[in-house]
Amino acid sequence: MTAMSSGADSDNAPDFQHCPVRGRERDNWMPLTRDKIIGHDLERLAFRFTMLNDGEVVQCQISDAAMDELAGMQGTESSARQAQFLSLRETIERIASDLYDEAPRFQGYVVRIFMRHLGG
């Protein structure tokens, strides 16, 4: 029993450490929360969605290339983008929240996820 509980503790530890360790002030840190799906933007080759920061809407988008990279594929049809987003939503929203946390705060800021943000 002791080994099991210590394993669970160590599994949970990184979840609580990932943000404060970055070295910036975290007094006002709060992850973005899920909001609405806007859809695929053919002009920008990106999938658009919104998230909430304490009730305020934050515009977000992920490039087609970044979403394909996360899915381990390439050349996904525009008509399949929403299904692809839904299958990756949790991961994409976590990345968006992390990027927003590191971003300058100004009205109208759009969180844009590109391949370079995947760290891979």
C-alpha positions as CSV (number, residue, x, y, z in Angstrom):
1,M,0.0,0.0,0.0
2,T,2.8,2.4,0.8
3,A,4.4,2.0,-2.6
4,M,1.1,2.6,-4.3
5,S,0.4,5.8,-2.5
6,S,3.9,7.2,-3.1
7,G,3.5,6.3,-6.8
8,A,0.3,8.3,-7.0
9,D,1.9,11.2,-5.2
10,S,4.8,11.4,-7.6
11,D,2.4,11.1,-10.6
12,N,0.4,14.1,-9.5
13,A,3.4,16.3,-8.6
14,P,4.2,17.6,-12.1
15,D,0.7,18.8,-12.6
16,F,1.1,21.3,-9.7
17,Q,4.6,22.3,-10.5
18,H,4.5,23.0,-14.2
19,C,3.4,26.7,-14.1
20,P,5.1,28.3,-11.0
21,V,8.5,26.9,-12.0
22,R,8.8,29.1,-15.1
23,G,10.1,31.9,-13.0
24,R,7.5,34.6,-13.7
25,E,5.1,35.9,-11.1
26,R,2.1,33.7,-10.8
27,D,-0.1,35.6,-8.3
28,N,-2.8,36.2,-11.0
29,W,-2.3,32.9,-12.8
30,M,-5.5,31.1,-13.7
31,P,-5.8,28.7,-16.6
32,L,-8.1,29.6,-19.5
33,T,-11.3,27.6,-19.5
34,R,-13.2,26.0,-22.4
35,D,-15.6,28.1,-24.4
36,K,-16.8,27.8,-28.0
37,I,-15.7,26.3,-31.3
38,I,-15.7,28.8,-34.1
39,G,-14.4,26.5,-36.9
40,H,-11.9,26.2,-39.6
41,D,-10.7,29.4,-41.3
42,L,-9.7,28.5,-44.9
43,E,-8.1,31.9,-45.4
44,R,-5.8,31.6,-42.4
45,L,-5.4,27.8,-42.6
46,A,-6.2,27.7,-38.9
47,F,-8.9,26.4,-36.6
48,R,-10.5,29.0,-34.5
49,F,-12.0,28.7,-31.0
50,T,-12.5,30.8,-27.9
51,M,-11.6,30.3,-24.3
52,L,-12.5,32.2,-21.2
53,N,-10.2,34.1,-18.8
54,D,-12.3,34.8,-15.7
55,G,-15.4,35.3,-17.9
56,E,-13.6,37.4,-20.6
57,V,-13.6,35.8,-24.1
58,V,-10.1,35.1,-25.5
59,Q,-9.8,34.4,-29.2
60,C,-7.6,31.4,-30.1
61,Q,-6.5,29.6,-33.1
62,I,-4.2,26.7,-34.1
63,S,-2.6,26.4,-37.5
64,D,-3.5,23.5,-39.7
65,A,0.2,22.4,-39.7
66,A,0.3,22.4,-35.8
67,M,-2.9,20.5,-35.5
68,D,-1.7,17.9,-38.1
69,E,1.5,17.6,-36.1
70,L,-0.3,16.9,-32.9
71,A,-2.5,14.3,-34.7
72,G,0.6,12.7,-36.3
73,M,-0.7,13.2,-39.8
74,Q,-0.6,15.8,-42.6
75,G,-3.0,17.3,-45.2
76,T,-6.2,16.9,-43.3
77,E,-9.2,18.1,-45.3
78,S,-10.9,21.3,-44.2
79,S,-14.2,19.3,-43.7
80,A,-12.4,17.0,-41.2
81,R,-10.8,19.8,-39.1
82,Q,-13.6,20.1,-36.5
83,A,-13.4,16.3,-35.8
84,Q,-9.7,16.6,-35.6
85,F,-9.9,19.6,-33.2
86,L,-12.4,17.7,-31.0
87,S,-10.1,14.7,-30.7
88,L,-7.2,16.9,-29.7
89,R,-9.2,19.6,-27.8
90,E,-7.8,19.0,-24.3
91,T,-4.2,19.2,-25.5
92,I,-4.8,22.2,-27.7
93,E,-6.6,24.1,-24.9
94,R,-3.8,23.3,-22.5
95,I,-1.2,24.7,-25.0
96,A,-3.4,27.8,-25.6
97,S,-3.7,28.4,-21.8
98,D,0.0,28.1,-21.3
99,L,0.7,30.5,-24.2
100,Y,-1.8,33.0,-22.9
101,D,-0.2,32.8,-19.5
102,E,3.2,33.8,-21.0
103,A,1.7,36.5,-23.3
104,P,1.5,40.3,-22.8
105,R,-1.9,41.2,-21.7
106,F,-3.8,43.6,-23.9
107,Q,-7.4,43.9,-25.2
108,G,-7.9,41.9,-28.4
109,Y,-4.9,39.6,-27.9
110,V,-5.3,36.4,-30.0
111,V,-3.6,33.2,-28.8
112,R,-2.1,31.7,-32.0
113,I,-0.6,28.2,-31.8
114,F,2.0,27.3,-34.4
115,M,4.4,24.3,-34.9
116,R,7.1,26.1,-32.9
117,H,4.9,26.0,-29.8
118,L,4.7,22.3,-29.8
119,G,8.2,21.9,-28.4
120,G,8.8,18.8,-30.2
